[in-house]
Amino acid sequence: MKKWKKIIPAVLSACLLAGCGVAKEDESVYRVSMVAGTGGINDQSFNQLSWEGLQRFGEHSGADVRVLESKQASDYLTNIDRATDTYSDLVWALGYSLADPMLTIAKMNPDINFAIVDFGFDESPHNVTGVVFRAQESSFLVGYIAGMTTQTDKVGYVGPMKSFLNDQFQYGYIGGVAYAAHVRGREIEVQSQFTESYSDAAKAKAIANKMYSNGCDIIFHSAGGAGYGVIESAKENGKYVIGVDTDQSYLAPDNVLTSGMKNVDIAVDLVSTMAMGGEEIGGQTYSYGLKEGCVGIPAENPLMDPEVYEKAMEIQEMIIQGELVPPSSEETYQAFLEGL
């Protein structure tokens, strides 16, 4: 023991004199952590896509990235706080449910950057960045596609719960259906219902079964992991379903007509790169849509009529150019109908 007592101080002294190279390397690594919502990073949707974007950022930037999963809402505050302990450059929070917990921790850590997906504060603190998506744009496209494709003139929408965010999906979708109905010169009914959950696939499946039995031949879901139930129902009923967030055609190649994609991975990568590059990203909210390539539909849609796809791409360009503005709320939806 006496021998080691002499050696250890000597090593520490040498390290200090040399500038402690190992510690310096550690300090030079840009660290980012991500706190996922209760849907988990294997939800094949929002959380998973966000984590894939951060992993891609880590690969091309050399940054050190990690994810903390939340089993329940009460984990949010604890996980965001944990994320600041050793990963102190940028902390991502996934989903508006994490907004208040993130804001609490951000105020306690003014020197750390925080970013939240799917939420923007009216007045963002200097170290908080909001990232929102114009989901109504991609939802309008899939609504138009559903309206142009339906044979029964009845289509469905299954959402998770009423909120300002989910209004973008719902009203963007039914706005697109209304636009298609106007083009076709007929009335198309939209049946809408909510699961009140992002994970209750059984309830989503029951809702979809009822919609299909009521005559709907296409259903668009924006219910995250619960949406698997809608896809399963489409398979069992031999009907069409429209996926969300990612291209979900691999889940049911014969039933997924298309998907309203929200390319969260692109936005996470983009904002993380800006932050690492030293840009002042705090105190503001970034809005991403078709123009930025952060929402849209897949390039390959084998079940879709090619002519419908071509028309959808024309509408996409109209949206990008500002010639057509999809509704994102009940109020803007009513105004949109009046303008048809």
C-alpha positions in Angstrom: 0.0 0.0 0.0 2.9 2.4 0.8 4.3 1.9 -2.7 0.9 2.8 -4.3 0.5 5.8 -2.1 3.7 7.2 -3.6 2.8 6.3 -7.2 -0.7 7.6 -7.4 0.1 11.2 -6.4 3.0 11.1 -8.9 0.6 10.0 -11.7 -1.9 12.6 -10.8 0.8 15.3 -10.8 2.0 14.2 -14.2 -1.5 14.3 -15.5 -2.1 17.8 -14.3 1.2 19.0 -15.7 0.4 17.4 -19.1 -3.0 19.1 -19.1 -4.7 15.7 -18.4 -5.1 14.6 -22.0 -7.8 12.0 -21.3 -10.1 14.5 -19.5 -9.5 17.0 -22.3 -10.7 14.5 -24.9 -13.8 13.8 -22.9 -14.6 17.5 -22.6 -14.2 18.0 -26.4 -16.9 15.4 -27.2 -20.3 17.0 -28.0 -22.9 15.1 -26.0 -26.6 14.9 -26.8 -29.3 12.9 -24.9 -32.9 12.3 -25.8 -35.8 11.6 -23.5 -38.5 9.6 -25.3 -42.2 9.5 -24.5 -44.1 6.5 -23.1 -44.6 5.0 -26.6 -40.9 3.8 -26.5 -38.2 3.9 -29.1 -39.5 0.8 -30.8 -42.9 2.3 -31.6 -42.0 2.2 -35.3 -43.3 5.7 -35.4 -42.5 9.1 -33.7 -40.1 8.1 -30.9 -38.2 5.6 -33.0 -37.8 8.0 -35.9 -36.5 10.7 -33.6 -33.9 8.3 -32.1 -32.8 7.2 -35.5 -32.3 10.8 -36.5 -30.1 11.4 -33.4 -28.1 8.3 -34.0 -27.5 9.4 -37.6 -26.4 12.8 -36.3 -23.9 11.0 -33.9 -22.5 8.9 -36.8 -21.7 11.9 -39.1 -20.7 14.3 -36.4 -18.8 12.2 -34.0 -21.1 13.3 -31.2 -21.9 11.0 -28.2 -25.6 10.3 -28.2 -27.9 8.4 -25.9 -31.6 7.9 -25.2 -33.6 7.6 -22.0 -36.9 5.8 -22.2 -39.9 6.7 -20.1 -42.3 4.0 -19.0 -44.8 6.4 -17.6 -45.4 10.2 -17.5 -44.0 10.5 -14.0 -40.6 9.5 -15.5 -40.3 12.6 -17.6 -39.0 15.0 -15.0 -36.6 12.5 -13.6 -35.2 11.4 -17.0 -34.7 15.0 -18.2 -32.9 15.8 -15.0 -30.7 12.7 -15.4 -29.9 13.8 -18.9 -28.2 16.9 -17.6 -25.9 15.1 -15.2 -23.3 13.8 -17.7 -24.7 14.8 -21.1 -24.7 18.5 -20.8 -24.6 20.0 -24.3 -28.0 19.4 -25.8 -31.1 17.6 -24.4 -34.0 16.5 -26.6 -37.5 16.0 -25.2 -40.0 14.1 -27.5 -43.5 15.3 -27.5 -45.6 18.1 -26.0 -46.3 16.0 -22.9 -42.7 16.6 -21.9 -42.9 20.4 -22.3 -43.5 21.4 -18.6 -41.0 18.9 -17.2 -38.4 20.1 -19.7 -39.1 23.8 -18.9 -38.6 23.1 -15.2 -35.2 21.5 -15.8 -34.1 24.0 -18.4 -34.6 26.9 -15.9 -32.4 25.0 -13.5 -29.7 24.5 -16.1 -29.3 27.8 -18.1 -26.0 26.7 -19.7 -27.5 23.7 -21.4 -29.4 23.7 -24.6 -32.8 22.0 -24.6 -34.9 21.2 -27.7 -38.4 19.7 -27.8 -40.1 18.0 -30.7 -43.8 18.9 -31.5 -44.0 21.9 -29.2 -43.2 25.6 -29.3 -43.5 28.0 -26.4 -45.1 31.4 -26.8 -41.9 32.8 -25.3 -39.1 30.3 -25.4 -36.4 30.7 -22.7 -32.9 31.5 -24.1 -31.8 27.9 -23.9 -35.0 26.2 -25.2 -35.7 25.5 -28.8 -39.1 24.4 -30.1 -39.4 22.2 -33.2 -42.8 21.9 -34.8 -44.1 20.3 -38.0 -46.8 21.4 -40.4 -48.3 18.0 -40.2 -51.5 19.4 -41.8 -49.6 19.5 -45.1 -48.9 15.8 -45.3 -52.3 15.0 -43.8 -53.9 17.0 -46.5 -52.1 15.1 -49.1 -53.2 11.7 -47.7 -56.7 13.0 -47.3 -56.8 14.0 -50.9 -55.5 10.5 -51.9 -58.1 8.9 -49.7 -60.9 11.0 -51.2 -59.8 10.2 -54.7 -59.4 6.5 -54.0 -62.5 5.6 -52.0 -65.1 3.5 -53.6 -67.7 3.7 -50.9 -67.5 7.5 -50.3 -66.8 6.8 -46.7 -63.4 7.1 -45.1 -62.2 7.2 -41.5 -59.7 8.9 -39.2 -58.4 7.4 -35.9 -56.5 9.8 -33.7 -55.0 9.5 -30.2 -56.7 12.4 -28.4 -57.9 15.9 -29.1 -55.1 18.5 -28.9 -53.8 21.4 -30.9 -51.2 19.1 -32.4 -53.6 16.3 -33.4 -55.9 18.9 -34.9 -53.2 19.3 -37.6 -53.6 15.7 -38.5 -57.4 15.5 -38.3 -58.3 18.8 -40.0 -55.5 18.5 -42.5 -56.8 15.1 -43.5 -60.5 16.0 -43.7 -59.6 19.1 -45.6 -57.8 17.0 -48.2 -60.9 14.7 -48.3 -63.1 17.7 -48.8 -60.8 18.9 -51.6 -61.0 15.6 -53.4 -64.8 15.5 -52.9 -65.0 18.9 -54.5 -62.8 17.7 -57.4 -65.0 14.6 -57.9 -68.2 16.4 -57.5 -69.6 14.2 -54.7 -70.0 14.1 -51.0 -67.5 11.9 -49.0 -68.2 11.1 -45.3 -65.4 11.1 -42.8 -65.9 9.1 -39.6 -63.5 10.3 -36.8 -62.8 8.8 -33.4 -60.0 8.9 -30.7 -58.3 6.2 -28.8 -57.3 8.5 -25.9 -54.0 6.7 -26.0 -50.8 6.3 -28.0 -50.4 2.7 -27.0 -53.9 1.0 -26.8 -53.7 -1.0 -30.1 -56.7 -3.1 -29.0 -59.0 -0.1 -28.7 -57.7 1.3 -32.0 -58.4 -2.0 -33.7 -62.0 -2.1 -32.3 -62.6 1.4 -33.5 -61.3 0.5 -37.0 -63.3 -2.7 -37.1 -66.5 -0.6 -36.5 -65.5 2.0 -39.1 -64.9 -0.7 -41.8 -68.1 -2.4 -40.9 -69.9 1.0 -41.3 -68.7 1.3 -44.9 -65.3 3.0 -44.7 -62.8 1.5 -47.1 -59.9 3.7 -46.1 -58.7 4.8 -42.6 -55.9 7.2 -41.7 -54.5 6.8 -38.3 -52.2 9.2 -36.3 -52.3 7.3 -33.1 -48.6 6.3 -32.8 -48.2 2.8 -31.4 -51.9 2.4 -31.0 -52.2 2.7 -34.8 -50.9 -0.9 -35.2 -54.4 -1.9 -34.2 -55.8 0.0 -37.2 -53.3 -1.6 -39.5 -54.2 -5.1 -38.2 -57.9 -4.4 -38.7 -57.2 -3.3 -42.3 -55.4 -6.6 -42.9 -58.2 -8.7 -41.4 -60.9 -6.7 -43.3 -59.1 -6.5 -46.6 -59.3 -2.7 -46.6 -56.9 0.2 -47.0 -55.2 2.0 -44.2 -52.9 5.1 -44.3 -49.9 5.0 -42.0 -48.3 7.9 -40.1 -44.9 9.4 -39.3 -42.9 6.7 -41.2 -43.6 4.7 -44.4 -45.6 1.9 -42.7 -46.2 -0.1 -45.9 -43.9 -2.9 -44.6 -46.4 -3.6 -41.9 -49.1 -4.5 -44.4 -47.9 -4.3 -48.0 -51.3 -5.2 -49.4 -53.2 -2.7 -47.2 -51.2 0.4 -46.6 -52.2 2.8 -49.3 -49.6 5.4 -48.4 -48.4 7.1 -45.2 -48.4 10.7 -44.0 -44.8 11.0 -43.0 -43.4 13.3 -40.4 -39.6 13.2 -41.0 -38.7 13.9 -37.4 -35.3 12.3 -37.9 -34.4 15.0 -40.5 -35.4 17.8 -38.1 -33.5 16.3 -35.1 -30.4 15.8 -37.2 -30.7 19.4 -38.6 -31.2 21.2 -35.3 -28.5 19.1 -33.5 -26.0 19.9 -36.3 -26.9 23.6 -35.9 -26.4 23.5 -32.2 -23.1 21.6 -32.4 -21.9 24.1 -35.0 -22.4 26.9 -32.5 -25.5 28.5 -33.9 -27.8 30.3 -31.5 -30.8 28.0 -31.6 -32.4 28.9 -28.3 -35.3 31.2 -27.7 -37.1 30.3 -30.9 -39.3 27.7 -32.6 -38.5 26.1 -35.9 -41.4 25.1 -38.2 -40.8 22.4 -40.8 -43.1 21.2 -43.5 -43.1 20.1 -47.2 -40.8 22.9 -48.2 -38.1 21.7 -45.9 -38.6 18.0 -46.7 -39.8 17.2 -43.2 -43.3 16.0 -44.0 -44.7 14.3 -47.0 -45.6 10.9 -48.4 -43.4 8.0 -49.6 -41.9 8.1 -53.1 -43.1 4.5 -53.7 -46.8 3.9 -53.4 -47.5 0.6 -55.4 -51.2 0.4 -54.3 -52.0 3.9 -55.4 -53.4 4.9 -58.8 -50.4 6.6 -60.6 -52.7 9.4 -61.8 -53.8 10.1 -58.2 -50.1 10.2 -57.1 -49.3 12.7 -59.9 -52.2 14.9 -58.9 -51.1 14.7 -55.3 -47.6 15.9 -56.3 -49.2 18.8 -58.1 -51.0 19.7 -54.9 -47.8 19.3 -52.9 -46.2 21.9 -55.1 -49.2 24.2 -54.7 -48.8 23.9 -50.9 -45.0 24.6 -51.1 -45.6 27.7 -53.2 -48.3 28.9 -50.8 -51.1 28.7 -53.4 -53.0 26.2 -51.2 -53.0 26.4 -47.4 -54.2 23.2 -45.6 -56.4 23.7 -42.6 -54.9 22.9 -39.2 -57.8 23.5 -36.8 -61.6 23.5 -36.8 -61.7 27.2 -37.4 -59.3 27.1 -40.4 -61.2 24.0 -41.7 -64.5 25.9 -41.8 -62.8 28.8 -43.6 -61.3 26.3 -46.1 -64.7 24.8 -46.9 -66.1 28.2 -47.5 -63.3 28.9 -50.0 -64.0 25.8 -52.1 
